[in-house]
Amino acid sequence: MVVQGRSGTRFGTGALGSESSAPPPTTERGASVPRLRVRQRVGKYRLTRRIADGGMSTVFEAYDTIEGVKVALKVPRPNLVDRSVLEQFRREVRTHAALDHPNILPIKNADVLDGRFVIAVPLGEESLADRMQRRLGISTALDYSHQLLQALAHAHEHRIVHCDVKPENLLLFEGGVLRLADFGIAKVVKRTERGSGSGTLGYMAPEQAFGRTSFRGDVFTAALLIWRMLSGQLPDWPFEKPLVGVKVLRRRVPTELVEILHKALSVEPKKRFRDAGAFLEAWEKVLPAVERTLKRQKRSRR
């Protein structure tokens, strides 16, 4: 994710404190921090199971022994711990602290506990990637798509570009609430710039592979995910029309919605929506047509 700065923007420090907060637990990779194990205690958290191992961190399900609730606990991998890695985790927390939206995963706590930097977030029921392993009805897919665009529009409004929109970074909670998570690859820029090319292959705008990140890149990756949810297929480079799955899509949703997705999936960034806010506005304009189409389909099945 990239943060596009603007005058007056401030980032909350939360549990991290200021720049003079507690020093990192080690300055050499893995020198003094052993690997965590299930049933181990970290501060007030008791680890109950390992959820995922990422490139830079491990995520555990943990029990908050004070609040009495389950959380997801993100901990840097001990063999990678150094000052630069910990600073990246601090930037993630500070960036996240600027966002407050029901469709963005909030951070409950971020602190150095027992010599380890940890980030605690609410524990979801499953990821969108898990949910997509089962049949996804068109109404549910449209609902998730709308929630995704609302989350991304809020981030863009705060000059934040996520850069890694994918099913694994969207979590589902009770009542079908979807929340955008993992703001871990942030950089601070004032315009579209060359970066590291971070992202996930398969869910990446063409220009992002060359290190160019922008709001329009997020628009592209969000549209890829929405296209897959609605059609069951994922377009791939070189994204030539007709895109894979378009026939299925046209049977399920109005032509206006298909055209919106085509615009968002333009290979040339300038032909896409300028940001997720513009994408959301266009999406919501065609919702009445979408609802009429769904009603007709429902009547035809009776």
Secondary structure, DSSP 4 states (H G I P E B T S, - for coil): -EEE--TT-----GGG-STTSPPPS-SSTTSS-PPP-TT-EETTEEEEEEEEE-SSEEEEEEEETTTTEEEEEEEE-GGG-SHHHHHHHHHHHHHHHT---TTBPPP-EEEEETTEEEEEEEPPSEEHHHHTTS---HHHHHHHHHHHHHHHHHHHHTTEE-S---GGGEEEEGGGEEEE----S--EESSSEE----SBTTB--GGGGGTEE-HHHHHHHHHHHHHHHHHS----TT-PSSPTTHHHHHHHS-HHHHHHHHHHT-SSGGGS-SSHHHHHHHHHHTHHHHHHHHHHHHHHT-
